[in-house]
């Protein structure tokens, strides 16, 4: 696609990437067929849950920068740069994940 069109389209895609929200991608990661992706997903969720416990205020959603050159869905975000929140679906289980995560991988 021509670069002049990408300059217009990419910001719109980034602003409207509801299904590619980091919390949704974490859920996809923990059910991936690849072991190392599942493990990475659980590690990020555990880290996010620990950070979330220390949060004193309500978080505000800021759309993270999207990597449009990604070749795999786990590369859409730079996980070491963003501060993810645990997926609401997993908040109840995050303490259990710290105790026996090996059983889940």
N, C-alpha and C positions, 0 to 999 in steps of 0.2 A: 504494500500500500504506500502511496506517496507520503513523504514526510509532512507536507502541508496538511493533509487530511488527518494524519496521526496526531498532530498538535491539537486538533479540534476533538477528535474522538476519544483519545486516551483519558483526558480529564473527566469526560462524561462517564466513561466506563468505571473509572476509579471512584467517582462520587456515588455511583449507583450499584456498587458491587455487594449487594445485600447477601447473596448466597455464598460469596467468598469471604464472609466475615471471619476473622481469625478463630473465633469460638466454634464456628461451623467446621472450619478446616481441621481443628483439633479433634473433633468428633470423627471426622473422616480418617484422620491419621491413626486413631486407636483401633480401627477395624480394618486397616490396610492388610493385605496379604503378606507384605514384607515385614519381617520381624523387627528390623532396625527402625523402620518408620513407626511401628506401634510403640516401640520403646521410647523413641523420641517424643511422640505424642504424649505418653504418660509422664515423662519427665517434665515437659513443658506445663502440663496441667498441675502437677504437684508443685512446681515452682510458682505458678500463678496463684494457686490456692494459698501458699504460704505468704505471698505478697499481699493477697486480698485480705488476709486476717489482720494485717497491720494497718490497713486503710481506715482512716478516720472520717473521710468525707465521701460523698457520692461521686462516683466516677463519671466523667463526661466522655462521650464517644467521639473520638477523632479518627476519621478513616485513615488507616495506615497507608504508606506509600506502596503502590503495587509494582511488582517486578514484571513488566510486560515481556521480558525476554525469558521468562521461566519456561523450562522444558518439562517440569513435573509440578503437580499441584502443590507440593510442599515447598516449592521455591517461590510461590506467589508473594510471600512476605519474607522479610529478613527477620527470622525469629530471634536473633541475638540483639536486634535494635528495638523492636516493639516490646511493649509491656502488656502481654495478654492477660485477660481475666479468665478464670476458669469457666468453662461452659456451664450455664445454669443447671443443665441436666446432670452434671458430674459433681456439683458442689457437695451433695450429700455423701458422696463416696470418696472425696479427696483424702480424708484421714485414713481410710482403709487402704488406699493406694500406697501410702507411705509405709505401712506395716508389711504388706505382702505383695509387692508389685510383681514379683517373679511369676506368681501363679497366673497373672493376667496376660503376660507376654506370650 
